[in-house]
Amino acid sequence: MIFGFAYLLIISQYYGDYITTRLKPSLKVIIFVLSAGYAALAGCLYAHFVTFISPSSFDFIFSIKLVTMVVIGGMASIWGSLLGATVLTILPEVLTVFQDYDIVVYGLILIVVMIFLPQGLTRGILDCLEKVRYERTIGVERNK
């Protein structure tokens, strides 16, 4: 948990000045090592449960799907990534007509989300809810 706060401090321009130049590289290395450890654990669990590993399991199309899941949901939150994964897991069932062109559909969805919702689907939904809530409060104030 502490490394999450440290990472937010590193990427933030306002508080990033408070971290000394000697501390910032070591925090980046620690965060990189932790994320590599999580990836290794995920790989071990995958190998254990699937009991078969081959390079064809993780081809280019699979990596595009993973990136699309994260970008659609939003890269800033875990809930956004989960929402993106849920949407893109259900999407092939809905779009069975485009079975042969699924990578094209993923690319189009990625382009549309990057143009219209650059911070992801969760941030877009939250912004819309905030806008509706603001308009309701303005409407209530006008009626008084």
Sine and cosine of phi, psi and omega as CSV:
sin_phi,cos_phi,sin_psi,cos_psi,sin_omega,cos_omega
0.00,0.00,-0.61,0.79,-0.02,-1.00
-0.91,0.41,-0.53,0.85,-0.02,-1.00
-0.96,0.29,-0.45,0.89,0.09,-1.00
-0.91,0.42,-0.68,0.73,0.05,-1.00
-0.92,0.40,-0.62,0.78,0.03,-1.00
-0.90,0.44,-0.63,0.78,0.03,-1.00
-0.91,0.42,-0.66,0.75,0.05,-1.00
-0.89,0.46,-0.59,0.81,0.06,-1.00
-0.92,0.39,-0.60,0.80,-0.01,-1.00
-0.91,0.40,-0.70,0.71,-0.08,-1.00
-0.99,0.15,-0.28,0.96,-0.01,-1.00
-0.99,0.17,0.70,-0.72,-0.02,-1.00
-0.97,0.23,-0.52,0.85,-0.07,-1.00
-0.95,0.30,-0.76,0.65,-0.04,-1.00
-1.00,-0.01,-0.17,0.99,-0.02,-1.00
-0.89,0.46,-0.41,0.91,0.02,-1.00
-0.95,0.32,-0.39,0.92,-0.02,-1.00
-0.97,0.25,-0.37,0.93,0.02,-1.00
-1.00,0.08,0.79,-0.62,-0.04,-1.00
-0.93,0.37,0.32,-0.95,-0.04,-1.00
-0.94,0.35,-0.38,0.92,0.03,-1.00
-0.99,0.16,-0.48,0.87,-0.04,-1.00
-0.99,0.17,-0.54,0.84,-0.08,-1.00
-0.88,0.47,-0.74,0.67,0.02,-1.00
-0.90,0.45,-0.60,0.80,0.00,-1.00
-0.93,0.37,-0.60,0.80,0.07,-1.00
-0.90,0.43,-0.62,0.78,0.03,-1.00
-0.90,0.44,-0.64,0.77,0.02,-1.00
-0.92,0.39,-0.67,0.74,0.01,-1.00
-0.89,0.46,-0.69,0.73,0.02,-1.00
-0.91,0.42,-0.63,0.77,0.04,-1.00
-0.90,0.44,-0.68,0.73,0.00,-1.00
-0.91,0.42,-0.65,0.76,0.05,-1.00
-0.89,0.45,-0.68,0.73,0.01,-1.00
-0.93,0.38,-0.57,0.82,0.08,-1.00
-0.91,0.41,-0.60,0.80,0.06,-1.00
-0.90,0.43,-0.67,0.75,0.06,-1.00
-0.90,0.45,-0.63,0.77,0.03,-1.00
-0.91,0.41,-0.63,0.77,0.03,-1.00
-0.91,0.42,-0.66,0.75,0.04,-1.00
-0.89,0.46,-0.67,0.74,0.04,-1.00
-0.89,0.45,-0.65,0.76,0.04,-1.00
-0.91,0.42,-0.64,0.77,0.05,-1.00
-0.90,0.44,-0.70,0.72,0.02,-1.00
-0.90,0.43,-0.64,0.77,0.04,-1.00
-0.88,0.47,-0.72,0.69,-0.01,-1.00
-0.90,0.43,-0.59,0.81,-0.01,-1.00
-0.93,0.36,-0.70,0.71,-0.08,-1.00
-0.99,0.15,-0.54,0.84,-0.01,-1.00
-1.00,0.06,-0.48,0.88,0.00,-1.00
0.88,0.48,0.32,0.95,0.08,-1.00
-0.41,-0.91,0.75,-0.66,0.02,-1.00
-0.77,-0.64,0.74,-0.68,0.13,-0.99
-0.55,-0.84,0.37,-0.93,0.01,-1.00
-0.89,0.45,-0.41,0.91,0.00,-1.00
-0.95,0.32,-0.27,0.96,0.05,-1.00
-0.93,0.36,-0.46,0.89,-0.07,-1.00
-0.83,-0.55,0.88,0.47,-0.02,-1.00
-0.99,0.13,-0.09,-1.00,-0.07,-1.00
-0.89,0.45,-0.64,0.77,-0.02,-1.00
-0.91,0.42,-0.61,0.79,0.04,-1.00
-0.91,0.42,-0.65,0.76,0.02,-1.00
-0.93,0.37,-0.57,0.82,0.08,-1.00
-0.90,0.44,-0.66,0.76,0.03,-1.00
-0.89,0.46,-0.66,0.75,0.01,-1.00
-0.90,0.43,-0.70,0.71,0.02,-1.00
-0.90,0.45,-0.65,0.76,0.02,-1.00
-0.90,0.44,-0.62,0.78,0.04,-1.00
-0.87,0.49,-0.72,0.70,-0.03,-1.00
-0.93,0.36,-0.68,0.73,-0.05,-1.00
-0.94,0.35,-0.65,0.76,-0.01,-1.00
-0.90,0.44,-0.70,0.71,-0.01,-1.00
-0.94,0.33,-0.63,0.78,-0.05,-1.00
0.82,-0.57,0.78,-0.63,-0.10,-1.00
-0.99,0.14,-0.16,0.99,-0.11,-0.99
-1.00,0.01,-0.18,0.98,-0.06,-1.00
-0.64,-0.77,0.45,-0.89,0.05,-1.00
-0.94,0.35,-0.62,0.78,0.01,-1.00
-0.89,0.46,-0.57,0.82,0.05,-1.00
-0.91,0.42,-0.68,0.73,0.03,-1.00
-0.90,0.43,-0.63,0.78,0.05,-1.00
-0.91,0.41,-0.64,0.77,0.05,-1.00
-0.91,0.42,-0.68,0.73,0.04,-1.00
-0.89,0.46,-0.65,0.76,0.04,-1.00
-0.91,0.42,-0.63,0.78,0.03,-1.00
-0.91,0.41,-0.72,0.70,-0.01,-1.00
-0.88,0.47,-0.72,0.69,-0.05,-1.00
-0.98,0.18,-0.17,0.99,0.15,-0.99
-0.99,0.12,-0.60,0.80,0.02,-1.00
-0.98,0.19,-0.49,0.87,-0.09,-1.00
-0.83,0.56,-0.69,0.72,0.01,-1.00
-0.88,0.47,-0.49,0.87,0.05,-1.00
-0.94,0.34,-0.57,0.82,0.00,-1.00
-0.97,0.23,-0.62,0.79,-0.08,-1.00
-0.98,-0.20,0.77,0.64,0.02,-1.00
-0.93,0.38,-0.30,0.95,0.03,-1.00
-0.92,0.39,-0.58,0.82,-0.04,-1.00
-0.99,-0.11,0.61,0.80,-0.10,-0.99
-0.85,0.53,-0.66,0.75,-0.03,-1.00
-0.98,0.19,-0.30,0.95,-0.08,-1.00
-0.91,-0.40,0.51,0.86,-0.08,-1.00
-0.90,0.44,-0.58,0.82,-0.01,-1.00
-0.93,0.36,-0.52,0.85,0.07,-1.00
-0.93,0.36,-0.66,0.75,0.03,-1.00
-0.90,0.44,-0.66,0.75,0.05,-1.00
-0.88,0.47,-0.66,0.75,0.04,-1.00
-0.89,0.45,-0.68,0.73,0.04,-1.00
-0.90,0.43,-0.67,0.74,0.04,-1.00
-0.89,0.46,-0.67,0.75,0.02,-1.00
-0.89,0.46,-0.68,0.74,0.01,-1.00
-0.91,0.42,-0.71,0.71,-0.01,-1.00
-0.89,0.45,-0.68,0.73,0.01,-1.00
-0.92,0.40,-0.65,0.76,0.00,-1.00
-0.92,0.40,-0.52,0.86,0.01,-1.00
-0.98,0.18,-0.76,0.65,-0.14,-0.99
-1.00,-0.07,-0.48,0.88,0.02,-1.00
-0.76,-0.65,0.96,0.29,-0.11,-0.99
-0.91,0.43,-0.35,0.94,0.02,-1.00
-0.99,-0.13,0.11,0.99,0.08,-1.00
0.98,-0.21,0.13,-0.99,-0.07,-1.00
-0.94,0.35,-0.64,0.77,-0.03,-1.00
-0.91,0.41,-0.69,0.72,0.02,-1.00
-0.91,0.41,-0.59,0.81,0.05,-1.00
-0.91,0.43,-0.67,0.74,0.04,-1.00
-0.90,0.43,-0.70,0.71,0.01,-1.00
-0.90,0.44,-0.61,0.79,0.05,-1.00
-0.91,0.42,-0.66,0.76,0.03,-1.00
-0.90,0.43,-0.68,0.73,0.04,-1.00
-0.90,0.44,-0.64,0.77,0.03,-1.00
-0.90,0.43,-0.64,0.77,0.02,-1.00
-0.91,0.41,-0.68,0.73,0.03,-1.00
-0.90,0.44,-0.68,0.73,0.02,-1.00
-0.89,0.45,-0.64,0.77,0.02,-1.00
-0.92,0.40,-0.68,0.73,0.01,-1.00
-0.91,0.41,-0.56,0.83,0.06,-1.00
-0.92,0.39,-0.66,0.75,0.00,-1.00
-0.93,0.37,-0.59,0.81,0.07,-1.00
-0.92,0.40,-0.65,0.76,0.03,-1.00
-0.90,0.43,-0.62,0.79,0.03,-1.00
-0.92,0.39,-0.64,0.77,0.01,-1.00
-0.93,0.37,-0.55,0.83,0.01,-1.00
-0.94,0.33,-0.56,0.83,-0.01,-1.00
-0.97,0.26,-0.27,0.96,-0.01,-1.00
-0.97,0.24,0.00,0.00,0.00,0.00
